[in-house]
């Protein structure tokens, strides 16, 4: 299972969100949840660094895989984080702005973007 | 940032000197009995009921063929022949009759195209919308993915204009479709670039913030976020005051903040 490591000061959060949003076909609202790494330790789930594969290169270093994940551990993880999960939503326009800005800054590799998303981006930056 | 398309002005409040209570954009008489009106200040609910039960305090604001604004008690408003015009959108504000001038004129508002009240056609359009909603009733909508549902809905909006919006309003009011499908529809309504149906879509989204379904309230808020029209601000404020679900209240506040920027 893929998760993304967010620094304690959340300095990389925006980049990760933009990176994940850029993997989609469309500009749309984006929702995510943050939980503490201690919850993984509590459930006994190991984390492995593995580069991500988003179009936003500099975000890919923060990708992690949850390994040796059994159904039991996954269930316990959900139960553990359920009440403490910090949920956040970003609106469609916000996501669109972030992606376009990242494209203009040269942070997003348009060759790696989904074709449908790429067409939408190109219309906006044309 | 607000849309440059038609926006509903606060002119009625200027005319009537009354606080804004509500606006509607419906001509379908079947919609009215299901309507519940709230005043933001008191939160009293008043069922508008059947036309024969409307009292003289309910006034209709409409534009004649020259774009002049008229205000008439709704009980006196019978048919288009009497007013000499055909129109599509009806705006109603509740107020005390003695505080309103019998007739006011102003600069023509930019109104949507007029058409006759054609129930047969409206029913046909509603069937198409219902069929679309039912065909996606078992599916799931994934954020960020292109959705055929949205394309098909867009085609109906572009093809049938406010009749399609009215059909969706009917479905929302009568609670006859999967609320998650309705939510997705409402969310999409805000994204279509279609001036003719703009006001109807805006009004529907504002009204849907009062739905008993959390999915529909959420979809309506997302639709309003896309429209970026500050006309929705008082409706969102009211929805936030009334919202019992904390997560959804946060989401509504997010939309309100986005409109204020």
Interface residues (C-beta under 8 A of the other chain):
Chain A: X21 X23 X24 X25 X26 X27 X28 X29 X30 X31 X87 X89 X91 X92 X93 X94 X116
Chain B: X143 X144 X145 X146 X147 X191 X222 X225 X226 X228 X247 X250 X251 X254 X255 X258
